[in-house]
Structures are given as C-alpha cells and as structure tokens.
Amino acid sequence: MRNPSAAAHFKDPVLLISAVALKYTLTSKTLRSPTVPRRDVEQKMVGSPSENKSPKSPRPPEDGLEPDAEDAEAAAHQAENTIEAGEEPDDGYESDSASRASTSLSSSVRDYAFENGRRYHKFREGHYQFPNDEPEQAREDMKHAMVVNLCGGTLHYSPIKNPQRILDMGTGTGIWAIDMGDEYPGAEILGIDLSPIQPSWVPPNVKFMVDDFESPWLHGDNYFDYVHGRHLSVAVKNMPKVLTEAYRSMKPGGWIELQDLLHRAHCDDGTMSDDYLVQKWLGFVAAGLAALGPDLLAAEKNAQYLRDAGFVNVEERIFKIPIGLWPKNKKLKMVGLYGRMMIYDGLEGNSLGPFTRGLGWTPEQVQVFLVDVRKALLDNSVHAYLPFHCIYGQKPPSID
C-alpha cells in the first residue's frame, strides 16, 4: 500500500531507499524442524539446533511495485534484451522492519577474525575477502531476493528431475539451499561454506557443513545429481580445479549450474560516462581481488570452463540487473532497487579487504573514496546495469 506521507519521514534518500529495500528483506515466517547434523570436527558439519529459523524467499510485494502479468512478461523480455528507462521514481513507499538471526556453534569453527571494524571467517582465514557479520548476511539474503525476482521465482535453470543429492557451493546464509529443500523435499541438500552462519532450524532434508570447496571434496565419485554455485567469482581462485572436483563427484547425467554477476557496469543508451564512479569502484575491487587470487570477471568465462572440464549441453542465459530505480517496468524497477542496495550496503565490506589487502590502501583512504561512490549510486539519470550470467551444463550420461 502506498503511503503519500512516507517521504516526509525520510529526508535522506539513502534512508528512504533502505526503508523500501527493508520491506523486501527476507524474514522467517514459519517454524521448521531442526537439523541434527554430525558434530565430527574433522567432517566440519554445522550442528547444534538453536532458536534460529530459516529465511524464506520473498512473496510478491503488496504495494505499488507489484508487477501485473503483462508487466512481468515485459520484464522477462527486457531483462535479456534492452531495459526501457522510466521517469524519476516515486519515493512514497512505506517501510516495515525486519530482522534476521545468525547461528551459534559449540565448535572451534565458529571463531571469527576482526579487521577494520568488520567480522570475517576464521576457518581458512584470508581465503575469502569479505565480512560474514550480520549486515553482510542481510545483504546476502537481499541478493538472493534480487535474483529470485529477476528470474521470476526460478531457483535454477538446469532441467533437473527428481534429484536425490544436491550440493550448494558457497552457501552463505543457506537461503538458496533452504528454498531448494522446500522445492525438492525428497532430495538431500548440502550447503558448504567457510563460515558457520547458517540457521539451524531448516527443512529436515537440508544440512550445512563448514568446508572449503576449493579443497579436495570429501564425497566419492558419482555422488551428486546437481551442483550449484552462485556469486562465486568473488571467492574462487581456481575455477577449473573446482569444476574438476565437481565433475568427478557428479553422477553421469547430472547437472551443474553457475550463476554470477559480471562485475562491470554496462549501459545501452549512452547515459553512463567514462568516469562513472561506480565503474571505477568496480575496477578497483577487481584489481584488488586479482592481486589476492579471485577473478571478478569470471562470469563471462564460466561457460568455457564448463566445456573444458568435460561438461556437455552447456547453455547460458544473461540477464540485466539495473543499478537504481530508473527502469520503467515495475518488476525491473524493484530488481534495480535491490541492485542498488546490494552495492550501496556492501560498499564498505566489499572494499576494505580488496583495497587494503590487495591494493595497499589505508582504511581512511577507502572511506574517503567511497563518499563520492555513494553519491553516484543515487543518480538515476545514469541507466547502468550489471549482467547476470546463468550457465548450466551436464555431465555426459553413462553409456551402457
């Protein structure tokens, strides 16, 4: 429902955007059965049920941003072609509050490292350059909401049927794995991550494990029906090695899917100048990560990586995630809201590691630079977007 007076409560456009985005952040609505994973430290299973509840993907919004069927169909077409820009966005949206809790563990893997006022993982310390604290967890859940809305509620594009074992690499907060557990109640879903930040109250078919998927996998050959990874370019240092392990561990005929942003801003109508500060920021993050190992532009290489690893029937779909509220289409306007908040809320957390560790900046230099980047993000006259690549392939079926 619209609230014409809402804008009066938010003089600062950043607070207004945050309030609108907050309405669509993911909150737990139903109590689930607790998982009871093994506590074997060598296997690094995440255990210990707590009062945490699993997050859920958002329902369609109930205010003026809700797209109708015609709008949704147009959005699907534009997201893979050219997005039509609209007028300056209306800012009279009401806001709700939301919260999410993080899990606690009795194992040593729960220990954290702290740097520049942010919390990082302790297991394989320094392997992942971004925080795992509560603000970052909320942002990760918002990214999931963004992708779900962009893809029309689709969790995957691989044509999987009746999967029995599913692996989610770099599961983060576990929200994708939890949604898959709901969609495929007959499948076993395993999410692995360096950080034990997943909830414990989850569907009974969902488990989490603290592990590094760039290390040799613990599972035997021909084990998984489906392997999934989203937003891995910010972390992975050797994707061909990961795909070799995935190929070995997948059943013949199984599918693998990589969904990732290409962290380079694009524009189709000439409104983005060469000195666009968001583009400059993305370039610095990419350079800082490259010095530390990860390739922030891997999204455009993943299809070939899959083919080189032996996968067949490789398909790729590329969508456009607007940065801001500039699209005319209501659905894409909402996706753009997510897109802008994904960057805005993550500016500090996504900059400190790459800039200080990779480029040698001081934290103070980083903060000064980000002031103008934040201003650039709020400029709806720039019709910029980030490509989102969904790539999937199949391990060749066995020949009897």
C-alpha positions in Angstrom: 0.0 0.0 0.0 1.2 3.5 -0.9 1.8 6.0 1.9 2.0 9.5 0.5 3.4 10.9 3.7 6.3 8.4 3.9 8.7 10.6 2.1 8.4 13.2 4.8 9.9 10.7 7.3 12.9 10.1 5.1 14.6 13.3 4.1 17.8 11.4 3.3 17.4 9.5 0.0 19.7 6.8 1.4 17.4 6.2 4.4 14.4 6.1 2.0 16.0 3.5 -0.2 17.0 1.5 2.8 13.5 1.6 4.1 12.0 0.4 0.9 14.5 -2.3 0.5 13.9 -3.4 4.1 10.4 -4.2 3.2 11.6 -7.0 0.9 14.4 -8.4 3.0 13.8 -12.0 4.0 12.3 -12.9 7.3 11.3 -16.3 8.7 7.6 -16.8 8.9 7.3 -20.5 9.8 9.0 -22.7 12.3 10.8 -25.7 10.9 12.3 -28.9 12.1 15.8 -28.6 13.5 18.7 -30.3 11.7 20.7 -32.7 13.8 24.0 -32.9 11.8 27.1 -34.8 13.0 29.4 -32.9 15.3 32.5 -34.5 13.9 35.0 -31.6 13.7 37.1 -33.4 11.0 34.0 -33.6 8.8 33.3 -29.9 9.8 29.5 -30.4 9.9 27.5 -27.4 11.2 25.4 -28.6 14.1 23.7 -27.6 17.3 20.0 -26.7 16.9 19.2 -23.2 18.2 16.3 -20.8 18.1 17.2 -19.6 14.6 14.7 -20.1 11.9 15.3 -20.5 8.3 14.9 -17.5 6.0 12.4 -17.6 3.1 12.4 -16.1 -0.3 10.0 -13.1 -0.5 6.4 -13.3 -1.6 5.4 -10.8 -4.4 5.2 -7.3 -2.9 1.8 -5.9 -2.0 2.3 -2.3 -2.9 2.8 -0.1 -6.0 5.9 -2.0 -7.1 3.9 -5.2 -7.7 4.0 -6.1 -11.4 1.0 -7.4 -13.2 1.2 -10.3 -15.6 1.8 -8.1 -18.6 4.5 -6.1 -16.7 6.2 -9.4 -15.7 6.2 -10.7 -19.2 7.7 -7.4 -20.4 10.3 -7.5 -17.6 11.4 -11.0 -18.6 11.9 -9.9 -22.2 13.7 -6.6 -21.3 16.0 -8.3 -18.7 17.6 -10.3 -21.5 17.5 -7.5 -24.1 17.1 -3.7 -23.6 15.6 -2.2 -20.5 13.3 0.7 -21.1 14.0 3.7 -18.8 11.2 5.4 -17.0 10.6 8.7 -15.3 12.1 9.7 -12.0 11.0 7.1 -9.4 8.2 7.9 -6.9 9.6 7.7 -3.3 6.3 7.4 -1.4 6.6 3.9 -0.2 6.0 2.8 3.4 8.5 0.7 5.2 8.4 -2.3 7.6 11.1 -3.6 9.9 12.8 -6.9 9.5 15.5 -8.8 11.4 17.5 -12.0 11.0 19.5 -14.0 13.4 22.7 -15.9 13.0 23.5 -19.3 14.3 25.9 -20.2 17.1 28.2 -23.3 17.3 30.0 -25.1 20.0 32.8 -26.0 17.7 36.1 -24.1 17.1 35.0 -23.3 13.6 32.7 -20.6 14.9 35.7 -18.4 15.8 36.0 -15.2 13.9 38.6 -12.7 12.9 38.0 -9.0 13.2 39.6 -6.3 11.0 38.7 -2.6 10.4 35.6 -3.0 12.5 34.2 -5.9 10.5 33.9 -9.6 11.3 35.5 -12.3 9.0 35.6 -16.0 8.9 38.4 -17.7 10.9 38.4 -21.1 9.2 40.9 -20.8 6.3 41.4 -17.2 7.3 42.0 -14.8 4.5 40.7 -17.1 1.8 37.5 -15.0 1.4 38.0 -11.3 1.4 34.6 -10.1 2.6 32.8 -10.0 6.0 30.4 -12.5 7.4 28.8 -10.3 10.1 25.1 -9.6 10.4 25.0 -6.6 8.0 26.7 -8.7 5.3 24.3 -11.7 6.0 21.3 -9.4 5.5 22.8 -8.1 2.2 23.4 -11.7 1.0 19.7 -12.5 1.7 18.8 -9.4 -0.2 20.9 -10.5 -3.2 19.0 -13.8 -3.2 15.7 -11.9 -3.2 17.1 -9.8 -6.2 17.9 -12.9 -8.2 14.7 -14.7 -7.4 12.7 -11.7 -8.5 14.8 -11.2 -11.6 14.3 -14.9 -12.6 10.6 -14.9 -11.9 10.9 -17.2 -8.8 13.1 -19.7 -10.6 15.8 -21.2 -8.3 17.6 -22.9 -11.2 17.6 -23.3 -15.0 19.2 -26.8 -15.1 16.5 -29.3 -16.3 16.8 -31.5 -13.2 14.2 -34.1 -12.5 13.7 -35.8 -9.2 17.2 -35.0 -7.8 18.4 -37.1 -4.9 21.5 -35.2 -3.8 22.2 -31.5 -4.3 25.3 -29.5 -3.4 25.3 -25.8 -2.9 28.9 -24.4 -3.1 29.5 -21.3 -1.0 26.0 -21.4 0.5 26.5 -18.3 2.6 23.4 -17.8 4.8 22.0 -21.0 3.3 18.9 -19.4 1.9 19.1 -20.9 -1.6 19.6 -24.4 -0.1 16.7 -23.9 2.2 14.4 -22.9 -0.7 15.6 -25.9 -2.6 14.8 -28.1 0.4 11.3 -26.9 0.2 11.0 -27.3 -3.6 12.5 -30.8 -3.6 11.5 -32.4 -0.3 12.7 -35.8 -1.5 16.3 -34.6 -2.1 19.2 -34.3 0.3 20.5 -30.7 0.2 24.1 -30.0 1.4 25.4 -26.4 1.6 29.1 -25.8 2.3 30.8 -22.6 3.3 33.8 -21.2 5.1 31.5 -19.5 7.7 29.1 -21.2 10.1 26.4 -18.5 9.7 23.5 -20.7 8.6 20.4 -21.2 10.7 19.8 -24.5 12.4 16.0 -24.6 12.1 15.8 -25.7 8.5 13.9 -28.3 6.4 14.8 -31.8 7.6 16.4 -32.6 4.2 18.9 -29.6 4.4 22.3 -29.9 6.1 25.2 -27.5 6.2 29.0 -28.1 6.5 31.9 -25.8 7.1 34.4 -26.6 4.4 36.4 -25.1 1.6 35.1 -26.3 -1.8 38.4 -25.4 -3.4 40.0 -28.2 -1.4 39.6 -31.9 -2.3 36.0 -32.9 -1.9 35.0 -35.4 0.8 32.4 -37.1 -1.3 33.0 -40.1 -3.6 32.7 -40.4 -7.3 29.2 -40.2 -9.0 27.5 -38.8 -5.8 25.6 -35.6 -6.6 22.7 -35.2 -9.1 23.0 -31.4 -9.1 25.8 -29.0 -8.1 25.0 -25.3 -7.7 27.1 -22.2 -7.1 26.1 -18.5 -7.1 28.2 -15.4 -6.7 31.4 -17.5 -6.6 33.6 -15.2 -8.7 34.3 -13.1 -5.6 35.9 -16.1 -3.8 37.2 -18.7 -6.2 40.9 -18.7 -7.1 40.9 -21.8 -9.3 37.6 -22.5 -11.0 38.9 -25.2 -13.4 40.1 -27.1 -10.3 36.7 -26.8 -8.6 34.9 -28.0 -11.8 37.3 -31.0 -12.0 36.2 -32.0 -8.5 32.6 -31.3 -9.3 32.8 -33.5 -12.5 34.2 -36.4 -10.5 31.7 -36.1 -7.7 28.6 -35.9 -10.0 26.5 -38.7 -11.3 26.6 -39.3 -15.1 23.7 -37.2 -16.5 23.9 -34.8 -13.5 23.8 -31.1 -13.9 25.9 -28.2 -12.7 24.9 -24.5 -12.6 26.9 -21.4 -12.0 25.0 -18.1 -11.5 27.2 -15.0 -11.2 27.3 -11.3 -11.8 29.8 -9.8 -14.2 31.2 -7.0 -12.1 31.5 -4.5 -14.9 28.8 -1.8 -15.4 27.1 -1.6 -18.8 24.8 0.9 -20.4 22.7 0.7 -23.5 21.6 4.4 -24.0 24.8 6.4 -23.5 23.8 7.9 -20.1 26.9 6.4 -18.4 30.1 8.4 -18.8 33.6 7.0 -18.9 34.3 8.5 -15.5 31.3 6.9 -13.8 32.5 6.3 -10.2 30.6 3.1 -9.7 32.5 1.6 -12.7 35.8 3.0 -11.2 35.0 1.4 -7.9 34.2 -2.0 -9.5 37.6 -1.8 -11.3 39.4 -1.2 -8.1 37.7 -4.1 -6.4 38.5 -6.3 -9.4 42.2 -5.3 -9.3 42.4 -5.8 -5.5 40.9 -9.3 -5.7 43.1 -10.2 -8.7 46.1 -9.5 -6.5 44.7 -11.9 -4.0 43.6 -14.6 -6.4 39.9 -14.4 -7.4 38.8 -13.2 -10.8 35.8 -10.8 -10.5 35.1 -11.1 -14.3 34.9 -14.9 -14.2 31.2 -14.9 -15.1 32.0 -14.4 -18.8 34.5 -17.3 -18.7 32.5 -19.9 -16.9 30.8 -21.4 -19.9 34.1 -22.3 -21.4 35.4 -23.5 -18.1 32.5 -26.0 -18.0 33.2 -27.2 -21.5 36.9 -27.6 -20.7 36.0 -29.7 -17.7 34.1 -32.1 -19.8 30.5 -31.0 -19.4 28.2 -31.1 -22.4 24.9 -29.4 -23.3 26.2 -26.1 -21.9 23.7 -23.3 -22.0 24.0 -19.6 -21.0 21.4 -17.0 -20.2 22.4 -13.4 -19.5 20.1 -11.1 -17.6 20.4 -7.4 -16.8 20.3 -6.1 -13.2 19.6 -2.4 -13.2 21.5 -0.2 -10.7 18.8 2.0 -9.3 15.1 2.8 -9.9 15.5 4.0 -13.5 13.6 1.2 -15.4 10.1 2.0 -16.5 9.0 -1.6 -15.9 7.8 -2.1 -12.3 9.4 -5.5 -11.9 12.7 -4.3 -13.2 12.4 -1.2 -11.1 12.2 -3.4 -8.0 15.1 -5.5 -9.2 17.0 -2.2 -9.7 16.2 -1.3 -6.1 17.8 -4.5 -4.9 20.7 -4.0 -7.3 21.5 -0.5 -5.9 21.1 -1.6 -2.3 23.3 -4.7 -2.9 26.1 -2.3 -3.9 25.3 0.5 -1.5 25.0 -1.6 1.6 28.1 -3.6 0.6 30.4 -0.7 -0.3 32.4 -0.8 2.9 32.5 -4.5 3.3 33.3 -5.2 -0.3 36.0 -2.6 -0.4 38.1 -2.9 2.8 39.5 -6.3 2.0 40.4 -5.9 -1.7 41.6 -2.3 -1.2 43.7 -2.7 1.9 45.0 -6.3 1.4 45.2 -6.2 -2.4 46.0 -2.6 -3.3 47.7 -1.3 -0.2 45.2 1.5 0.6 44.6 2.6 4.2 41.1 2.2 5.7 40.9 6.0 5.8 41.6 6.3 2.1 38.9 3.8 1.3 36.3 5.6 3.3 37.1 8.9 1.6 36.8 7.4 -1.8 33.5 5.7 -1.0 31.8 9.1 -0.2 31.5 10.0 -3.9 30.7 6.5 -5.0 27.7 6.6 -2.7 26.6 9.8 -4.4 27.0 8.3 -7.8 24.8 5.3 -6.9 21.9 7.6 -6.2 22.0 9.2 -9.6 19.0 7.8 -11.6 20.0 9.7 -14.7 22.7 7.0 -15.3 21.0 3.9 -16.7 23.6 1.4 -15.8 23.2 -2.3 -15.2 25.2 -5.4 -14.3 25.0 -8.5 -16.5 23.9 -11.7 -14.6 25.1 -14.9 -16.1 23.2 -18.2 -15.6 25.3 -21.0 -17.0 24.5 -24.7 -16.8 25.9 -27.9 -18.2 25.6 -31.7 -17.9 28.0 -34.5 -17.1 27.7 -36.9 -20.0 25.3 -39.7 -19.3 26.9 -43.1 -19.0 26.8 -45.4 -22.0 25.7 -48.9 -21.2 
